[in-house]
């Protein structure tokens, strides 16, 4: 499975609803992730540009896009940013980059 990190922010209306009626948003996210055939690795609140982030293991990028579409369509969450993340060591990534770099011809060549 592929691993993704998704940053999110709640709308003002959603934040007010959570204050008025607190609920376990991590459990809601977990149910969504599992409906797409994945697992939830982490759910964190944070300060800054986004209100939190979610780390998931999903079957593929299509599942990650479906997660973002479902959440975005709710209107309660904005600023969704999803990125695939990798746990491979840097040497393995750089070795593949070296191979690819030998095949690539930049437009300035």
DODRENFI-574517 format. One record per atom (N, C-alpha, C): atom name; x, y, z. Coordinates in Angstrom, 2 decimals. Atoms other than C-alpha are relative to their C-alpha. Layout:
N
<node "CA", <X, Y, Z>>
...
END
This chain:
109
<node "N", <0.84, -1.19, 0.00>>
<node "CA", <0.00, 0.00, 0.00>>
<node "C", <0.88, 1.24, 0.00>>
<node "N", <-0.70, -1.28, 0.04>>
<node "CA", <1.05, 3.56, -0.61>>
<node "C", <-0.36, 0.81, 1.25>>
<node "N", <0.22, -0.84, -1.19>>
<node "CA", <1.42, 6.02, 2.28>>
<node "C", <-0.18, 1.45, -0.45>>
<node "N", <0.30, -1.38, 0.34>>
<node "CA", <-0.04, 9.52, 2.10>>
<node "C", <-0.10, 0.85, 1.26>>
<node "N", <0.26, -0.97, -1.05>>
<node "CA", <-0.08, 12.62, 4.28>>
<node "C", <-0.97, 1.02, -0.59>>
<node "N", <1.01, -0.96, 0.44>>
<node "CA", <-3.11, 14.90, 3.99>>
<node "C", <-0.12, 1.09, 1.05>>
<node "N", <0.18, -1.16, -0.87>>
<node "CA", <-3.15, 18.38, 5.50>>
<node "C", <-1.40, 0.54, -0.23>>
<node "N", <1.36, -0.50, 0.12>>
<node "CA", <-6.54, 19.93, 6.22>>
<node "C", <-0.24, 1.16, 0.95>>
<node "N", <0.47, -1.07, -0.87>>
<node "CA", <-8.27, 22.95, 7.72>>
<node "C", <-1.52, -0.03, 0.01>>
<node "N", <1.45, -0.04, -0.13>>
<node "CA", <-11.81, 23.22, 9.02>>
<node "C", <-0.51, 1.39, -0.33>>
<node "N", <0.64, -1.29, 0.19>>
<node "CA", <-14.16, 25.98, 7.96>>
<node "C", <-0.40, 0.55, 1.37>>
<node "N", <0.47, -0.59, -1.25>>
<node "CA", <-15.33, 28.40, 10.64>>
<node "C", <-1.27, -0.67, 0.49>>
<node "N", <1.26, 0.66, -0.36>>
<node "CA", <-18.75, 26.77, 10.56>>
<node "C", <0.25, -1.39, 0.60>>
<node "N", <-0.32, 1.33, -0.52>>
<node "CA", <-17.23, 23.31, 11.09>>
<node "C", <0.65, 0.10, 1.38>>
<node "N", <-0.64, -0.18, -1.30>>
<node "CA", <-15.06, 24.57, 13.96>>
<node "C", <-1.04, 0.32, 1.07>>
<node "N", <1.06, -0.33, -0.95>>
<node "CA", <-18.12, 26.08, 15.65>>
<node "C", <-0.82, -1.23, 0.34>>
<node "N", <0.77, 1.22, -0.25>>
<node "CA", <-20.04, 22.82, 15.24>>
<node "C", <0.77, -0.96, 0.91>>
<node "N", <-0.80, 0.89, -0.85>>
<node "CA", <-17.15, 20.88, 16.82>>
<node "C", <0.08, 0.53, 1.44>>
<node "N", <0.00, -0.59, -1.34>>
<node "CA", <-17.06, 23.31, 19.76>>
<node "C", <-1.35, -0.24, 0.67>>
<node "N", <1.35, 0.18, -0.55>>
<node "CA", <-20.84, 23.10, 20.21>>
<node "C", <-0.31, -1.47, 0.29>>
<node "N", <0.27, 1.44, -0.13>>
<node "CA", <-20.94, 19.30, 19.75>>
<node "C", <1.29, -0.78, -0.24>>
<node "N", <-1.28, 0.70, 0.18>>
<node "CA", <-17.49, 17.76, 20.34>>
<node "C", <-0.22, -1.46, -0.43>>
<node "N", <0.05, 1.39, 0.45>>
<node "CA", <-16.89, 14.48, 18.55>>
<node "C", <1.42, -0.44, -0.35>>
<node "N", <-1.31, 0.57, 0.30>>
<node "CA", <-13.97, 12.18, 17.78>>
<node "C", <0.24, 0.05, -1.51>>
<node "N", <-0.25, -0.16, 1.43>>
<node "CA", <-12.80, 13.43, 14.38>>
<node "C", <0.98, -1.04, -0.52>>
<node "N", <-0.91, 1.06, 0.41>>
<node "CA", <-10.05, 10.82, 14.31>>
<node "C", <-0.78, -1.27, -0.37>>
<node "N", <0.83, 1.18, 0.30>>
<node "CA", <-12.68, 8.07, 14.42>>
<node "C", <-0.75, 0.19, -1.31>>
<node "N", <0.70, -0.27, 1.27>>
<node "CA", <-14.60, 9.75, 11.59>>
<node "C", <0.96, -0.16, -1.18>>
<node "N", <-0.99, 0.14, 1.07>>
<node "CA", <-11.42, 9.93, 9.50>>
<node "C", <0.35, -1.47, -0.21>>
<node "N", <-0.34, 1.42, 0.09>>
<node "CA", <-10.58, 6.30, 10.29>>
<node "C", <-1.08, -0.77, -0.78>>
<node "N", <1.09, 0.67, 0.72>>
<node "CA", <-14.01, 5.16, 9.07>>
<node "C", <0.07, 0.30, -1.49>>
<node "N", <-0.13, -0.39, 1.40>>
<node "CA", <-13.51, 7.10, 5.83>>
<node "C", <1.14, -0.76, -0.66>>
<node "N", <-1.18, 0.67, 0.55>>
<node "CA", <-10.04, 5.65, 5.26>>
<node "C", <-0.28, -1.49, -0.20>>
<node "N", <0.30, 1.43, 0.10>>
<node "CA", <-11.24, 2.10, 5.95>>
<node "C", <-1.01, -0.30, -1.10>>
<node "N", <0.97, 0.21, 1.08>>
<node "CA", <-14.13, 2.54, 3.50>>
<node "C", <0.67, -0.04, -1.37>>
<node "N", <-0.77, -0.01, 1.24>>
<node "CA", <-11.47, 3.05, 0.82>>
<node "C", <1.03, -1.12, -0.04>>
<node "N", <-0.91, 1.14, -0.02>>
<node "CA", <-9.61, -0.13, 1.75>>
<node "C", <1.35, 0.30, 0.63>>
<node "N", <-1.27, -0.38, -0.59>>
<node "CA", <-6.91, 1.62, 3.76>>
<node "C", <0.01, -0.06, 1.51>>
<node "N", <-0.14, -0.08, -1.45>>
<node "CA", <-5.66, 2.09, 7.29>>
<node "C", <0.49, 1.40, 0.36>>
<node "N", <-0.42, -1.30, -0.50>>
<node "CA", <-5.15, 5.23, 9.33>>
<node "C", <1.18, -0.20, 0.93>>
<node "N", <-1.20, 0.12, -0.81>>
<node "CA", <-1.67, 5.57, 10.77>>
<node "C", <0.06, 1.08, 1.08>>
<node "N", <-0.07, -1.11, -0.95>>
<node "CA", <-2.02, 8.96, 12.47>>
<node "C", <-1.02, 1.07, -0.35>>
<node "N", <0.90, -1.14, 0.15>>
<node "CA", <-4.39, 11.88, 12.99>>
<node "C", <0.44, 1.02, 1.04>>
<node "N", <-0.50, -1.02, -0.91>>
<node "CA", <-2.95, 15.06, 14.49>>
<node "C", <-0.62, 1.36, -0.27>>
<node "N", <0.33, -1.42, 0.09>>
<node "CA", <-4.16, 18.56, 15.21>>
<node "C", <1.33, 0.75, 0.03>>
<node "N", <-1.23, -0.77, 0.01>>
<node "CA", <-1.58, 21.29, 14.66>>
<node "C", <-0.31, 1.49, -0.06>>
<node "N", <0.13, -1.45, 0.15>>
<node "CA", <-1.04, 25.04, 14.65>>
<node "C", <0.68, 0.40, -1.29>>
<node "N", <-0.63, -0.50, 1.22>>
<node "CA", <-0.15, 27.06, 11.60>>
<node "C", <-0.99, 0.08, -1.14>>
<node "N", <0.80, -0.14, 1.21>>
<node "CA", <-1.44, 27.10, 8.05>>
<node "C", <-1.17, -0.97, -0.03>>
<node "N", <1.04, 1.03, 0.00>>
<node "CA", <-3.46, 23.90, 8.56>>
<node "C", <-0.40, -0.32, 1.44>>
<node "N", <0.49, 0.39, -1.32>>
<node "CA", <-5.56, 22.65, 11.45>>
<node "C", <0.51, -1.37, 0.42>>
<node "N", <-0.47, 1.33, -0.34>>
<node "CA", <-4.22, 19.11, 11.24>>
<node "C", <0.48, -0.76, -1.21>>
<node "N", <-0.40, 0.88, 1.10>>
<node "CA", <-2.93, 16.23, 9.20>>
<node "C", <-0.32, -1.44, 0.35>>
<node "N", <0.37, 1.40, -0.06>>
<node "CA", <-3.71, 12.61, 8.57>>
<node "C", <1.04, -0.79, -0.78>>
<node "N", <-0.90, 0.89, 0.74>>
<node "CA", <-1.27, 9.84, 7.61>>
<node "C", <-0.76, -1.30, -0.22>>
<node "N", <0.77, 1.18, 0.36>>
<node "CA", <-2.87, 6.95, 5.77>>
<node "C", <0.82, -0.95, -0.86>>
<node "N", <-0.49, 1.02, 0.93>>
<node "CA", <-1.98, 3.74, 3.99>>
<node "C", <-1.20, -0.35, -0.86>>
<node "N", <1.11, 0.21, 0.93>>
<node "CA", <-4.19, 3.49, 0.92>>
<node "C", <0.46, -0.85, -1.18>>
<node "N", <-0.38, 0.87, 1.11>>
<node "CA", <-4.30, 1.09, -2.03>>
<node "C", <0.76, 0.72, -1.12>>
<node "N", <-0.62, -0.71, 1.12>>
<node "CA", <-3.27, 3.79, -4.54>>
<node "C", <-0.40, 1.47, 0.03>>
<node "N", <0.31, -1.42, 0.11>>
<node "CA", <-3.47, 7.42, -5.60>>
<node "C", <-1.45, 0.30, -0.29>>
<node "N", <1.43, -0.19, 0.27>>
<node "CA", <-7.03, 6.99, -6.82>>
<node "C", <-0.78, 0.01, 1.31>>
<node "N", <0.66, 0.02, -1.31>>
<node "CA", <-8.11, 6.09, -3.28>>
<node "C", <0.29, 1.29, 0.77>>
<node "N", <-0.35, -1.26, -0.66>>
<node "CA", <-6.25, 9.15, -1.95>>
<node "C", <-0.80, 1.16, -0.59>>
<node "N", <0.78, -1.05, 0.65>>
<node "CA", <-8.01, 11.36, -4.50>>
<node "C", <-1.47, -0.11, 0.40>>
<node "N", <1.38, 0.20, -0.42>>
<node "CA", <-11.37, 9.83, -3.55>>
<node "C", <-0.21, 0.49, 1.42>>
<node "N", <0.08, -0.49, -1.38>>
<node "CA", <-10.69, 10.57, 0.12>>
<node "C", <-0.11, 1.52, 0.00>>
<node "N", <0.02, -1.46, 0.06>>
<node "CA", <-9.93, 14.22, -0.69>>
<node "C", <-1.30, 0.52, -0.60>>
<node "N", <1.24, -0.43, 0.64>>
<node "CA", <-12.98, 14.50, -2.95>>
<node "C", <-1.18, -0.13, 0.96>>
<node "N", <1.11, 0.22, -0.94>>
<node "CA", <-15.33, 13.05, -0.32>>
<node "C", <0.03, 1.04, 1.12>>
<node "N", <-0.12, -0.98, -1.09>>
<node "CA", <-14.00, 15.32, 2.43>>
<node "C", <-0.27, 1.41, -0.52>>
<node "N", <0.21, -1.33, 0.58>>
<node "CA", <-13.91, 18.39, 0.20>>
<node "C", <-1.45, 0.27, -0.33>>
<node "N", <1.41, -0.16, 0.37>>
<node "CA", <-17.47, 17.80, -1.00>>
<node "C", <-0.89, 0.25, 1.21>>
<node "N", <0.80, -0.23, -1.21>>
<node "CA", <-18.68, 17.93, 2.61>>
<node "C", <-0.15, 1.49, 0.30>>
<node "N", <0.04, -1.44, -0.26>>
<node "CA", <-17.93, 21.65, 2.69>>
<node "C", <0.53, 0.38, 1.37>>
<node "N", <-0.46, -0.28, -1.36>>
<node "CA", <-16.59, 21.34, 6.25>>
<node "C", <1.52, 0.15, 0.09>>
<node "N", <-1.45, 0.00, -0.03>>
<node "CA", <-12.93, 21.05, 5.33>>
<node "C", <0.50, 0.71, -1.26>>
<node "N", <-0.60, -0.73, 1.12>>
<node "CA", <-10.81, 23.31, 3.12>>
<node "C", <1.52, -0.16, 0.06>>
<node "N", <-1.45, 0.01, 0.01>>
<node "CA", <-7.19, 23.59, 2.14>>
<node "C", <0.60, -1.39, 0.02>>
<node "N", <-0.53, 1.37, 0.04>>
<node "CA", <-6.76, 19.86, 1.54>>
<node "C", <1.25, -0.06, -0.88>>
<node "N", <-1.22, 0.26, 0.77>>
<node "CA", <-3.25, 18.96, 0.42>>
<node "C", <0.41, -1.43, 0.30>>
<node "N", <-0.38, 1.40, -0.17>>
<node "CA", <-2.42, 15.31, -0.13>>
<node "C", <1.29, -0.27, -0.76>>
<node "N", <-1.29, 0.33, 0.60>>
<node "CA", <1.09, 14.05, -0.83>>
<node "C", <0.34, -1.45, 0.33>>
<node "N", <-0.50, 1.34, -0.29>>
<node "CA", <2.44, 10.55, -1.19>>
<node "C", <1.33, 0.17, 0.71>>
<node "N", <-1.26, -0.06, -0.74>>
<node "CA", <5.25, 9.98, 1.30>>
<node "C", <0.67, -1.37, -0.07>>
<node "N", <-0.79, 1.21, 0.21>>
<node "CA", <8.02, 7.41, 1.19>>
<node "C", <0.86, -0.28, 1.22>>
<node "N", <-0.85, 0.37, -1.12>>
<node "CA", <9.83, 5.51, 3.90>>
<node "C", <1.31, -0.64, -0.46>>
<node "N", <-1.24, 0.55, 0.52>>
<node "CA", <12.64, 4.35, 1.62>>
<node "C", <1.17, 0.86, 0.44>>
<node "N", <-1.14, -0.80, -0.40>>
<node "CA", <16.10, 5.38, 2.60>>
<node "C", <0.46, 0.86, -1.17>>
<node "N", <-0.43, -0.96, 1.01>>
<node "CA", <17.68, 8.27, 0.75>>
<node "C", <0.89, -0.63, -1.06>>
<node "N", <-0.91, 0.62, 0.97>>
<node "CA", <20.33, 6.07, -0.91>>
<node "C", <-0.78, -0.70, -1.11>>
<node "N", <0.80, 0.71, 1.02>>
<node "CA", <17.65, 3.97, -2.69>>
<node "C", <-0.65, 1.00, -0.94>>
<node "N", <0.62, -1.03, 0.85>>
<node "CA", <15.87, 7.09, -3.94>>
<node "C", <1.04, 0.63, -0.92>>
<node "N", <-1.04, -0.64, 0.80>>
<node "CA", <19.11, 8.68, -5.12>>
<node "C", <0.55, -0.94, -1.07>>
<node "N", <-0.47, 0.96, 1.00>>
<node "CA", <20.18, 5.48, -6.91>>
<node "C", <-0.97, -0.03, -1.18>>
<node "N", <0.99, -0.02, 1.10>>
<node "CA", <16.94, 5.47, -8.90>>
<node "C", <0.05, 1.32, -0.75>>
<node "N", <-0.13, -1.31, 0.64>>
<node "CA", <17.36, 9.20, -9.57>>
<node "C", <1.22, 0.02, -0.92>>
<node "N", <-1.21, 0.07, 0.82>>
<node "CA", <20.87, 8.50, -10.90>>
<node "C", <-0.30, -0.72, -1.30>>
<node "N", <0.37, 0.76, 1.20>>
<node "CA", <19.50, 5.89, -13.32>>
<node "C", <-0.89, 0.84, -0.91>>
<node "N", <0.91, -0.83, 0.79>>
<node "CA", <16.71, 8.21, -14.44>>
<node "C", <0.74, 1.18, -0.61>>
<node "N", <-0.76, -1.15, 0.48>>
<node "CA", <19.12, 11.12, -14.78>>
<node "C", <0.85, -0.31, -1.22>>
<node "N", <-0.80, 0.38, 1.18>>
<node "CA", <21.24, 9.19, -17.28>>
<node "C", <-0.88, -0.08, -1.25>>
<node "N", <0.90, 0.10, 1.15>>
<node "CA", <18.16, 8.78, -19.52>>
<node "C", <-0.62, 1.34, -0.37>>
<node "N", <0.69, -1.29, 0.23>>
<node "CA", <16.87, 12.36, -19.22>>
<node "C", <0.89, 0.99, -0.71>>
<node "N", <-0.70, -1.07, 0.69>>
<node "CA", <17.90, 15.08, -21.63>>
<node "C", <-0.78, 1.29, 0.25>>
<node "N", <0.72, -1.24, -0.28>>
<node "CA", <16.98, 18.55, -20.34>>
<node "C", <-0.11, 0.86, -1.25>>
<node "N", <0.20, -0.83, 1.18>>
<node "CA", <15.71, 21.15, -22.78>>
<node "C", <1.19, 0.92, -0.28>>
<node "N", <-1.16, -0.86, 0.20>>
<node "CA", <18.93, 23.13, -22.29>>
<node "C", <1.21, -0.76, -0.55>>
<node "N", <-1.14, 0.80, 0.49>>
<node "CA", <21.14, 20.24, -23.52>>
<node "C", <0.19, 0.16, -1.50>>
END
